[in-house]
């Protein structure tokens, strides 16, 4: 049987690049939320919802549900899935944006990943990466210390383990994530990879 692995983290930590490398190394299917099916609609939906943060969170929740069901089908057929963002980010960002609705009430209805890994990076390096790639409005949100702390508190509470990729190249970061997966598999779920 396959596995369902999720990478979470702040914008700019290298999560997407790492997800690609991990999927390639594990010969896994790479997926993301909201997913390719919603790529062209995402901007329109978010603009249409304007400042309705609950509406936006529910849109992302719907995409998590959809992508999770697709992922578990692949796992049932023996495949491994690496997901770039999933439920932890949806809840963490919604709460940081002021959503007070009980999003956790939706959790039992969602597909649970085998492991959710929080990717962290030195903040100065993260900011440099954001500037180099051209920061989006969502990226800029995470530059606010209060917003960032809120997101990180939620992500930390919702992830199985964390991996710090500060000063690591792509190969080293991928190897470190694979080590973390092996540790969780052996029952060391509370360990952090430093």
Secondary structure, DSSP 8 states (H G I E B T S, - for coil): ---EEEEE--TTSSHHHHHHHHHHHHT-EEEESS-GGGHHHHHHHHHHHTT-HHHHHHHHHHHHHHHHHHHHHHHHTT--EEEES-HHHHHHHHHHTT--S-GGGGGGGS---SEEEEEE--HHHHHHHHHHH---HHHHHTTSHHHHHHHHHHHHHH-SEEEE-TT--HHHHHHHHHHHHHHHHTT-TT--B-
